[in-house]
Amino acid sequence: MRVVISGGGTGGHIYPAIAIADALKERNKEIEILFIGAEGRMEMEKVPKAGYPIKGLWISGLQRRLTLKNVLFPIKVLHSIWKSRFILKKFNPNIIVGVGGYASGPALYAASWMKIPIVLQEQNSYPGITNKLLASKADKICTGYPDMKKFFDDEKTIFTGNPVRKDLLNLTDKKKEALAHFDLDHNKKTILIFGGSLGARSLNEAMQKNNTSIANWKHIQVIWQIGQSHMTSFSETETAKLNHVKPMKFIDRMDLAYAVADLIICRAGALTISELALVAKPAILVPSPYVSEDHQTKNANALIEREAAILITDTNITKKLIDTAENLLSDEMRQKLLSKNLASMAKPNAANEIAGLISKIAVE
């Protein structure tokens, strides 16, 4: 069996795609998997590192203002559809899986022309443009959130949850290892703060501007992922020099970071929320206002409605960070409620369920 997985652009698209590929490989050792991504995007590095071949397309998103990139956009789309058709003809897949992002549009459009079965995986609580446009051509649509049949064909839509990394499935026995890995004090509460794989300026600024309050924390310690692009400007701050604050460019062992955390402060990307549900730790969500179609606010609201997290807007994080974090860490009843409601949303077998569906459609 040969499977093409197309999409990417951000970790929220790439890591679920790799999890699906791994689950397919576990079911069938002889399977051939090829990724199609966008040239210059992070999938061109992450996918080969995970052990899979990838072909790149000359494609990017539309800008919100008139730029040369927008003028070139129609040419890029046509070029990418033509190249996708060539790749698909040569690889001859039984099925193609679209995970959203720049590259999935041209690749899946070419696949629909060639009558190749299509499965979509929509991570967000509000569908992206690409998946909305391609939904009519899909055989099945796997969603990361319930109640998505209001956007897609009822009979095609299946709530599977979002695939997440396997190392998050059992964190119970990892706390001791995590304390040693991050050089933390087992007598203190731990806050994990991160803004996705690239970091988040507003979260970093909130840490920086609340330096005095954080310096006075005697029973709280912090793992702080600053992000590669922000590391230089923020690693020199007074906050980053405090003994109980651990600033990091990137957290390689997120399983250990989740295992040791008593409270998590983060963005509201679809993959992050799926991971939070799996680890079931109290969380404060700060949706990015810069994401297309305001996906992160919609994702966060899906949790707020179930009383499974606390939301602070990006503009208010500096003002509310300290009080909200301290109040939550001192309220064990609230922590337990949030954790319980989060856990009820977890879908630990999402990757296997999606892989089974793909395999079934591919051989029909």
C-alpha angles and dihedrals in degrees: 000000000000122000131186118204115195134189141054138138096146137036088253089068100032103050095051088048091053091046089054091048091050091050091050090050091051091053094046121019091191095056118122116218126189125183125210115202142157119279113251095017126117094259089071087067104029099048097054088045087057089053103259132117118241137192119207129222127206095242139124138168128273114267120229091235135045108280138149088259090060091049089053094044098093090048091049091050094051092045091049093048090051092047091046090053090052092048093047093047091052096044094039098203125199089218143359126220120205117203098177131257135100100307099047094070100062094035095051093042089055090046092053090054089052093049093242113157113254132209120185125204113201112192100183133076087235116044122246121240094253095054093044091054093046098041094095090056095049125101092206136005118208113201132202093211135045121243093046095128088090087071102035140040108288096226095048098048123094125176103223102149123233121298113246135188115285095230090072094061095087119025098150096101097037103077096090091049090047094053090053094043094055095032093239134163112249090210094062132076113246127222118197112202123181140149103210126278093313098043127238124257096209093053090048092049090049089055092046097047092047091052095125094052092045090050088059094055105116100169100031128077129186138218103201121190104199098179129237097266092050099038098095096051097042104034089071094057123110090245091059091053096057115112094228093051117078109198115196135180091215134354109230094180103052089159089065092042090054091043094057098038121107091181131019125205113189151127121284104243115153095247093047091053092049089052091048090053090052096049091038097210123152109267141194110205123208106185116212110243090204098068118107116264089005089273095165096056089050090049091050093048090056086063097039090055088057093044089241099130145008120250127213119177119238092247092053101044096096092050097042105032099093100041094043094048094045094046093049094047090053094049108075094174091057091046092053092048093051092046093048094049092045092051090054088064096052120118104187094172097052096116093050092046092051092045090052091051092048092049092049095050092043094060098040 
